[in-house]
Amino acid sequence: MGLTLTSQILLIAFCAAVFIGAVANKTNFCTMGAISDWVNMGDTGRLRAWFFAMAIAIAGVLILELTGITDMSLVASNDTSNPPYRAAMFMWPRYILGGVLFGIGMTLASGCGNKTLVRLGGGNLKSIVVFLIMGFFAYLMMYTNFYAYLFHNWISPISIDLAAKGIPSQELGTITAGIFGFEDAQMLYYIFAGVIALAMLVWVFLKEEFRGSLDNILGGGVIGAMIVIAWYVTAGSTGQEWLSEIEWAEVRPHAAGAQSYTFVAPSGQFYNYFIAGMKNNLITFALMGALGVVLGSLTWALISRSFRFEWFSSLGDFLRHAIGAALMGIGGVLAMGCTIGQGITGVSTLSLGSFMALISIIFGCAITMKIQYYKMIHEKDATFVKALLSSLVDFKMLPASMRKLEFY
């Protein structure tokens, strides 16, 4: 007896994610580490690896759309995609606030959702705690009224309904066509995707610190390719058949439809799976992806003999990770993705919100690192306000006259 279509898709999600986990562990692909290298040392090698993954993903999705292999219009609706990256309801506060919260959280928790899973596979027991706390808050955001009480009532009124303005999607080409009255929005998308992917590739390969590192090339290339494979499966003919089969089902599997990898949602789905009685229809693409990353990382850790148990060094270390995990759970769901889910998967769809979330995540992470640096160097003299103001001066967001602490 053959596998059902759902089982086939979930198996592909798992297998492709095994490569993500193994390669991320082997190459030390880490988005928080990339920002840290850039902010603290001026080294952009890993940052370029992240952008290389974005370029590969954007170019891959462009090819899939040009050839008609996938129907990316599915990504504009919550009924056919999870999350709906190109949704016409442009909830810009979610992307900004959620991104900043996630960026702060991943800095405090020593890594994003994907890195948490990679470390878990490598024996880092702290990551179990981070995953569980992140998952608990993600569950609250996704399955309870937590989001409605804290965010929806004030975010919804100031969001922009693009559809009411005759713009059916927040994809960059569609928005541009709607604003300037161009008829061929699809052609604009092709142009934007090609130019953005090419510009990223040129910037990435300009520096020897990237070109000379096989790990950076391998990490970014493989992860970007796996994002494209997931789109091929879920938004292509197989995914469309899958969607048509489950739409009429009495219990529609959560998160079915067009999607690629993201690593905050599965932590919330993990809780829902157990709370709702471990039903088979609650085993999602995202959950299988998370499991695959852990197994892939574990496999490489055993092969390379780098598997090491690690625990919190102090109560303060635990509290920092716990607070960071909570912020990642809230911020990741609020922003509708993480450094992978928005930073690569969402960006590959050329969603305006995804670019906003990406920038906000980078800012939240970078400003937190700067504040931590000032508090470490100046100790008691570095109040939060002084450290924040000085950090904003460093990022050219405030005049130099507002600097309160010196950067040594």
Solvent accessible surface area in square Angstrom, and as a share of the most:
residue,aa,sasa,rsa
1,M,241,1.07
2,G,64,0.61
3,L,105,0.52
4,T,82,0.48
5,L,27,0.13
6,T,43,0.25
7,S,42,0.27
8,Q,78,0.34
9,I,0,0.00
10,L,19,0.09
11,L,84,0.42
12,I,67,0.34
13,A,1,0.00
14,F,38,0.16
15,C,60,0.36
16,A,8,0.06
17,A,0,0.00
18,V,36,0.20
19,F,119,0.50
20,I,1,0.01
21,G,0,0.00
22,A,25,0.19
23,V,18,0.10
24,A,0,0.00
25,N,35,0.18
26,K,75,0.32
27,T,9,0.05
28,N,74,0.38
29,F,10,0.04
30,C,8,0.05
31,T,1,0.01
32,M,29,0.13
33,G,5,0.05
34,A,1,0.00
35,I,0,0.00
36,S,26,0.17
37,D,16,0.08
38,W,98,0.35
39,V,19,0.11
40,N,78,0.40
41,M,138,0.62
42,G,54,0.52
43,D,55,0.28
44,T,17,0.10
45,G,4,0.04
46,R,54,0.20
47,L,13,0.07
48,R,10,0.04
49,A,2,0.02
50,W,1,0.00
51,F,40,0.17
52,F,19,0.08
53,A,0,0.00
54,M,0,0.00
55,A,0,0.00
56,I,50,0.25
57,A,0,0.00
58,I,0,0.00
59,A,28,0.22
60,G,12,0.12
61,V,0,0.00
62,L,22,0.11
63,I,102,0.52
64,L,14,0.07
65,E,23,0.10
66,L,103,0.51
67,T,84,0.49
68,G,59,0.57
69,I,74,0.38
70,T,10,0.06
71,D,54,0.28
72,M,1,0.00
73,S,76,0.49
74,L,26,0.13
75,V,0,0.00
76,A,31,0.24
77,S,41,0.27
78,N,105,0.54
79,D,102,0.53
80,T,22,0.13
81,S,2,0.01
82,N,39,0.20
83,P,19,0.12
84,P,16,0.10
85,Y,8,0.03
86,R,18,0.07
87,A,18,0.14
88,A,17,0.13
89,M,85,0.38
90,F,15,0.06
91,M,27,0.12
92,W,84,0.30
93,P,6,0.04
94,R,29,0.11
95,Y,3,0.01
96,I,71,0.36
97,L,59,0.30
98,G,0,0.00
99,G,0,0.00
100,V,35,0.20
101,L,34,0.17
102,F,0,0.00
103,G,0,0.00
104,I,45,0.23
105,G,0,0.00
106,M,0,0.00
107,T,13,0.07
108,L,35,0.18
109,A,5,0.04
110,S,34,0.22
111,G,1,0.01
112,C,2,0.01
113,G,0,0.00
114,N,2,0.01
115,K,14,0.06
116,T,5,0.03
117,L,4,0.02
118,V,5,0.03
119,R,73,0.27
120,L,45,0.22
121,G,3,0.03
122,G,14,0.13
123,G,3,0.03
124,N,16,0.08
125,L,63,0.32
126,K,24,0.10
127,S,6,0.04
128,I,71,0.36
129,V,28,0.16
130,V,3,0.02
131,F,22,0.09
132,L,68,0.34
133,I,41,0.21
134,M,0,0.00
135,G,0,0.00
136,F,89,0.37
137,F,51,0.21
138,A,0,0.00
139,Y,33,0.13
140,L,35,0.17
141,M,10,0.04
142,M,52,0.23
143,Y,62,0.24
144,T,57,0.33
145,N,91,0.46
146,F,48,0.20
147,Y,32,0.12
148,A,36,0.28
149,Y,160,0.61
150,L,87,0.43
151,F,16,0.07
152,H,71,0.32
153,N,107,0.55
154,W,113,0.40
155,I,0,0.00
156,S,47,0.31
157,P,100,0.63
158,I,82,0.42
159,S,18,0.12
160,I,64,0.33
161,D,56,0.29
162,L,14,0.07
163,A,56,0.43
164,A,84,0.65
165,K,138,0.58
166,G,61,0.59
167,I,10,0.05
168,P,93,0.58
169,S,12,0.08
170,Q,0,0.00
171,E,7,0.03
172,L,38,0.19
173,G,0,0.00
174,T,19,0.11
175,I,20,0.10
176,T,29,0.17
177,A,6,0.05
178,G,39,0.38
179,I,112,0.57
180,F,137,0.57
181,G,61,0.59
182,F,109,0.46
183,E,175,0.79
184,D,78,0.41
185,A,27,0.21
186,Q,83,0.37
187,M,96,0.43
188,L,29,0.14
189,Y,2,0.01
190,Y,45,0.17
191,I,88,0.45
192,F,59,0.25
193,A,0,0.00
194,G,27,0.26
195,V,89,0.51
196,I,39,0.20
197,A,5,0.04
198,L,112,0.56
199,A,58,0.45
200,M,21,0.09
201,L,51,0.25
202,V,82,0.47
203,W,88,0.31
204,V,0,0.00
205,F,75,0.31
206,L,119,0.59
207,K,98,0.42
208,E,106,0.48
209,E,67,0.30
210,F,0,0.00
211,R,109,0.40
212,G,56,0.54
213,S,29,0.19
214,L,130,0.65
215,D,48,0.25
216,N,15,0.08
217,I,53,0.27
218,L,62,0.31
219,G,1,0.01
220,G,0,0.00
221,G,17,0.17
222,V,32,0.18
223,I,0,0.00
224,G,0,0.00
225,A,34,0.27
226,M,23,0.10
227,I,0,0.00
228,V,22,0.13
229,I,69,0.35
230,A,2,0.02
231,W,0,0.00
232,Y,117,0.44
233,V,10,0.06
234,T,1,0.00
235,A,0,0.00
236,G,1,0.01
237,S,86,0.56
238,T,50,0.29
239,G,1,0.01
240,Q,69,0.31
241,E,92,0.41
242,W,6,0.02
243,L,12,0.06
244,S,63,0.40
245,E,76,0.34
246,I,13,0.07
247,E,94,0.42
248,W,197,0.69
249,A,32,0.25
250,E,175,0.78
251,V,92,0.53
252,R,87,0.32
253,P,19,0.12
254,H,65,0.29
255,A,6,0.05
256,A,2,0.01
257,G,0,0.00
258,A,0,0.00
259,Q,4,0.02
260,S,6,0.04
261,Y,2,0.01
262,T,13,0.08
263,F,1,0.01
264,V,2,0.01
265,A,19,0.15
266,P,0,0.00
267,S,0,0.00
268,G,0,0.00
269,Q,3,0.01
270,F,66,0.27
271,Y,50,0.19
272,N,20,0.10
273,Y,44,0.17
274,F,101,0.42
275,I,110,0.56
276,A,40,0.31
277,G,50,0.48
278,M,106,0.47
279,K,117,0.50
280,N,125,0.64
281,N,39,0.20
282,L,21,0.10
283,I,52,0.27
284,T,6,0.03
285,F,3,0.01
286,A,6,0.05
287,L,26,0.13
288,M,38,0.17
289,G,0,0.00
290,A,6,0.05
291,L,99,0.49
292,G,0,0.00
293,V,0,0.00
294,V,31,0.18
295,L,76,0.38
296,G,0,0.00
297,S,0,0.00
298,L,57,0.28
299,T,57,0.33
300,W,74,0.26
301,A,1,0.00
302,L,108,0.54
303,I,118,0.60
304,S,47,0.31
305,R,203,0.74
306,S,55,0.36
307,F,57,0.24
308,R,156,0.57
309,F,147,0.61
310,E,83,0.37
311,W,144,0.50
312,F,22,0.09
313,S,100,0.64
314,S,62,0.40
315,L,129,0.64
316,G,32,0.30
317,D,12,0.06
318,F,68,0.28
319,L,86,0.43
320,R,116,0.42
321,H,11,0.05
322,A,18,0.14
323,I,97,0.49
324,G,0,0.00
325,A,0,0.00
326,A,18,0.14
327,L,39,0.19
328,M,0,0.00
329,G,0,0.00
330,I,23,0.12
331,G,0,0.00
332,G,1,0.01
333,V,22,0.13
334,L,0,0.00
335,A,0,0.00
336,M,38,0.17
337,G,5,0.04
338,C,0,0.00
339,T,0,0.00
340,I,1,0.01
341,G,0,0.00
342,Q,2,0.01
343,G,0,0.00
344,I,0,0.00
345,T,0,0.00
346,G,0,0.00
347,V,0,0.00
348,S,0,0.00
349,T,0,0.00
350,L,0,0.00
351,S,1,0.01
352,L,54,0.27
353,G,0,0.00
354,S,0,0.00
355,F,35,0.15
356,M,43,0.19
357,A,0,0.00
358,L,8,0.04
359,I,115,0.58
360,S,10,0.06
361,I,0,0.00
362,I,27,0.14
363,F,65,0.27
364,G,0,0.00
365,C,0,0.00
366,A,3,0.02
367,I,11,0.06
368,T,13,0.08
369,M,13,0.06
370,K,17,0.07
371,I,19,0.10
372,Q,70,0.31
373,Y,43,0.16
374,Y,0,0.00
375,K,89,0.38
376,M,128,0.57
377,I,65,0.33
378,H,30,0.13
379,E,126,0.56
380,K,197,0.84
381,D,96,0.50
382,A,3,0.02
383,T,68,0.39
384,F,122,0.51
385,V,93,0.53
386,K,78,0.33
387,A,0,0.00
388,L,53,0.26
389,L,36,0.18
390,S,0,0.00
391,S,0,0.00
392,L,31,0.15
393,V,10,0.06
394,D,34,0.17
395,F,53,0.22
396,K,178,0.76
397,M,110,0.49
398,L,49,0.24
399,P,80,0.50
400,A,80,0.62
401,S,102,0.66
402,M,71,0.32
403,R,66,0.24
404,K,108,0.46
405,L,12,0.06
406,E,103,0.46
407,F,94,0.39
408,Y,166,0.63
